[in-house]
Amino acid sequence: MPELPEVETIAARLRKGGRNHASTPPLLGKRIISAQVFWERTLAEPTLEKFKQKISGQLIREISRRGKFLLMDVSGETLLIHLRMSGDLLVETDDKLLSTYYRMVLSFEDGIRLALNDPRKFARVWLTANPDALLSHLGPEPLAADFAPDLFYRRLVARRRQLKPLLMDQSFLAGLGNIYTDEALHQAGLHPQRISTSLDIRDAERLWMSIRHVLKEGIRRNGASIDWVYRGGDFQNYFRVYQRNGEPCPVCDTPIQRITVGQRGTHFCPQCQRLEE
């Protein structure tokens, strides 16, 4: 599943153009002339008929991100896209053949289109005048200027949970998933099963800094390309622990271990990230 850096990379590509080929234009200011939906369950809201009716003629005024959601301001309403497990967004000319895995295509007035490519059919799309109703459950943005270490510490100690599932809880903190949680915990030297209430302010500050560092680094490297769905990012070449089971820790050379925490595969160094009693 794409996490904050991957979604931010996609949002930047749609705003500025590029990635698919050098001449790919940005979508800001473009007008949608029609929509095709090939997998109706991709649409969470509204109905297919209403979606096609409402999206036609809409102008894309702004493209942003909230957590793992991509947001497009389209003339007073908001188009929200959550890519889930395997979704991706491609900007291309409308003379290309449609892929078998395209679930939705938006066509623009100047001969380009935005295609939602989603082999596993998990991605979801909303068109709504009230995006807050969908986004209100999300926790703070970890890269926001007002997300300070003391706020993070108070949120940590207000919950008694293992760090790995807590950090991945979107109502606690928006945007983190398996990759960047494992990477941040290793950089902070904290075991993924450590209980949040056991952290002191120094632990919390170290984790806060690590989360922000790995997310910024992920964005700088255009995210991680870890399977055939995602292309262009190279953060996977700089993983410290994620998917490196049995390989040496970059800090102490101890073999990285993989365990299951909160039903998720979790990678850590048993030497650098000791579980304190």
C-alpha positions in Angstrom: 0.0 0.0 0.0 1.4 3.4 -0.9 2.2 5.4 2.2 2.6 9.2 2.8 5.8 9.6 0.7 4.3 7.6 -2.3 1.0 9.5 -2.2 2.9 12.9 -1.8 5.0 11.9 -4.8 1.9 11.1 -6.9 0.3 14.4 -5.9 3.4 16.4 -6.8 3.5 14.6 -10.2 -0.1 15.4 -10.9 0.5 19.1 -10.0 3.8 19.5 -11.8 3.8 16.9 -14.6 6.6 14.5 -15.5 7.3 10.9 -14.4 5.6 8.9 -17.2 7.5 10.8 -19.8 9.1 14.2 -20.0 6.2 15.9 -21.7 3.5 14.7 -19.4 1.6 17.9 -18.5 0.4 19.0 -15.0 -3.4 18.6 -14.3 -3.9 21.9 -12.4 -6.2 24.1 -14.4 -7.3 21.3 -16.7 -11.0 20.7 -17.3 -12.5 17.2 -17.2 -14.8 16.5 -20.1 -15.9 12.9 -19.3 -15.4 9.9 -17.0 -15.3 6.2 -17.6 -15.7 3.7 -14.8 -14.8 0.1 -15.6 -15.2 -1.3 -12.0 -18.3 0.3 -10.4 -17.3 -0.6 -6.9 -14.3 1.7 -7.3 -16.8 4.5 -6.7 -17.6 4.8 -3.0 -19.7 8.0 -3.5 -21.8 9.0 -5.3 -23.6 6.6 -7.7 -22.0 6.0 -11.1 -24.7 8.0 -12.9 -24.3 11.0 -10.5 -20.5 10.8 -10.6 -20.4 11.0 -14.4 -22.9 13.8 -14.4 -21.2 15.9 -11.7 -17.5 15.3 -12.8 -18.1 16.4 -16.4 -17.0 20.0 -16.9 -15.1 20.3 -13.5 -11.9 22.3 -13.4 -9.0 20.9 -11.3 -8.1 23.8 -9.0 -5.9 22.2 -6.4 -4.2 18.8 -5.8 -3.1 17.9 -2.3 -2.8 15.0 0.2 -4.2 14.2 3.6 -2.8 11.0 5.2 -2.9 8.4 2.4 -5.7 10.2 0.6 -5.2 12.2 -2.6 -7.4 15.2 -2.8 -8.4 17.2 -5.9 -10.4 20.4 -5.6 -12.8 20.3 -8.5 -14.9 23.5 -8.7 -16.3 23.4 -5.2 -16.3 19.7 -4.6 -13.5 17.4 -3.7 -12.4 14.3 -5.6 -10.8 11.9 -3.1 -8.8 8.9 -4.1 -7.4 6.2 -1.8 -5.1 3.9 -3.7 -5.3 1.1 -1.1 -3.1 -2.0 -1.9 -2.2 -1.7 -5.6 -3.7 1.5 -7.0 -1.7 4.0 -9.1 -2.6 7.1 -11.1 -1.2 7.6 -14.6 -1.3 10.7 -16.8 -1.2 9.8 -20.5 -2.5 10.8 -23.9 -5.9 9.5 -24.7 -4.8 7.7 -27.9 -3.1 4.9 -25.8 -4.8 1.5 -25.4 -6.7 1.1 -22.2 -5.1 -1.3 -19.8 -6.9 -4.3 -18.5 -6.4 -3.0 -14.9 -7.8 0.5 -15.5 -10.8 1.0 -13.1 -11.5 4.6 -13.9 -10.4 7.1 -16.6 -10.9 10.9 -16.5 -10.5 12.5 -19.9 -9.5 16.2 -20.3 -10.2 18.7 -23.0 -6.6 18.8 -24.4 -6.3 15.1 -25.3 -4.9 13.7 -22.0 -6.4 11.4 -19.4 -5.9 10.4 -15.9 -6.2 6.6 -15.4 -6.6 4.8 -12.1 -4.7 1.5 -12.5 -5.6 -1.0 -9.8 -4.9 -4.7 -10.4 -6.5 -5.8 -7.0 -9.6 -3.6 -7.3 -9.2 -2.2 -3.7 -8.8 1.5 -4.6 -11.8 3.8 -3.8 -13.0 7.1 -5.2 -15.3 9.7 -3.6 -16.7 12.9 -5.1 -18.2 15.0 -2.3 -18.8 18.6 -1.2 -18.0 17.6 2.4 -14.5 15.9 2.5 -14.2 16.5 6.2 -16.8 13.9 6.9 -14.4 11.3 5.4 -11.2 12.7 6.7 -12.2 13.7 10.3 -11.0 10.4 11.8 -7.4 11.0 10.7 -4.8 11.9 13.2 -2.2 14.7 12.9 0.0 15.0 9.8 3.5 14.0 11.0 5.2 16.6 8.8 3.0 19.5 9.8 4.6 22.5 11.4 2.3 22.4 14.4 3.0 18.7 15.1 5.5 19.2 17.9 7.4 16.6 20.0 5.4 17.5 23.2 2.1 16.9 21.4 3.4 13.6 20.1 4.5 12.6 23.6 1.1 13.4 25.1 -0.6 11.3 22.4 1.7 8.4 23.0 1.2 8.2 26.7 -2.5 8.7 26.4 -2.7 5.2 24.8 -1.3 2.0 26.1 -0.5 0.1 22.9 2.5 -1.5 21.2 4.3 1.0 19.1 4.1 -0.7 15.7 0.3 -1.0 15.5 -0.2 2.4 17.2 1.9 4.3 14.7 0.1 2.6 11.8 -3.3 3.6 13.3 -4.5 6.4 11.0 -6.5 7.9 13.8 -3.3 8.3 15.8 -1.0 9.6 13.1 -1.9 10.0 9.4 0.1 8.5 6.6 2.4 5.9 8.2 2.3 2.2 7.0 4.5 -0.8 7.3 7.6 0.5 5.6 8.1 3.8 7.2 7.0 2.6 10.7 9.7 -0.1 10.6 12.3 2.3 9.3 11.5 5.0 11.9 11.4 2.6 14.9 14.8 1.2 13.9 16.3 4.7 13.5 14.9 5.6 16.9 16.2 2.4 18.5 12.8 1.4 19.8 11.4 -2.2 19.7 8.1 -2.4 17.7 6.4 -4.2 20.6 7.4 -1.5 23.1 4.4 -0.2 25.0 3.7 3.5 24.2 3.2 4.4 27.9 6.7 3.2 28.7 8.3 6.0 26.6 9.7 9.1 28.3 9.9 12.5 26.7 13.4 11.8 25.3 12.2 8.5 23.6 9.3 10.4 22.2 11.4 13.2 20.8 13.8 10.6 19.2 10.9 8.8 17.6 9.3 12.1 16.4 12.6 13.0 14.8 13.0 9.6 13.2 9.5 9.6 11.8 9.9 13.0 10.2 13.4 12.0 8.9 12.3 8.8 7.1 9.2 10.5 5.6 11.2 13.4 4.3 13.8 11.1 2.9 11.1 8.9 1.3 9.6 12.0 -0.4 13.1 13.1 -1.5 13.6 9.8 -3.2 10.1 9.7 -4.7 8.9 7.0 -2.4 9.7 3.3 -2.5 9.2 1.0 -5.5 8.9 -2.5 -3.9 6.8 -4.4 -6.5 5.7 -4.2 -10.1 2.9 -1.8 -9.4 5.0 1.3 -8.4 7.8 2.8 -10.5 10.2 5.7 -10.2 11.0 5.8 -6.5 14.3 4.5 -5.1 13.9 4.7 -1.3 13.8 0.8 -1.3 17.6 1.0 -2.0 18.1 2.7 1.4 16.0 0.5 3.7 17.6 -0.1 7.0 15.4 -3.0 8.1 12.2 -3.3 6.0 12.3 -6.6 3.9 15.9 -7.2 5.0 15.2 -10.3 7.1 18.5 -12.1 7.8 20.7 -9.3 6.4 23.1 -7.4 8.6 21.9 -4.3 10.5 23.5 -1.2 9.0 24.4 -0.1 12.6 25.7 -3.2 14.4 25.7 -6.0 11.8 23.3 -8.1 13.8 21.0 -10.0 11.4 17.6 -8.3 10.9 14.7 -10.3 12.2 11.1 -10.5 11.0 8.2 -11.1 13.5 4.5 -10.5 13.4 3.2 -7.5 15.4 -0.5 -6.6 15.2 -0.9 -9.1 12.3 1.7 -7.3 10.3 5.1 -8.5 9.2 7.6 -6.4 11.1 11.4 -6.0 10.6 13.8 -4.9 13.4 17.3 -5.3 14.8 17.2 -7.4 18.0 20.4 -5.6 19.2 19.7 -2.0 18.4 16.0 -2.3 19.3 15.9 -4.3 22.5 12.6 -4.8 24.2 12.8 -3.3 27.6 10.8 -5.0 30.4 
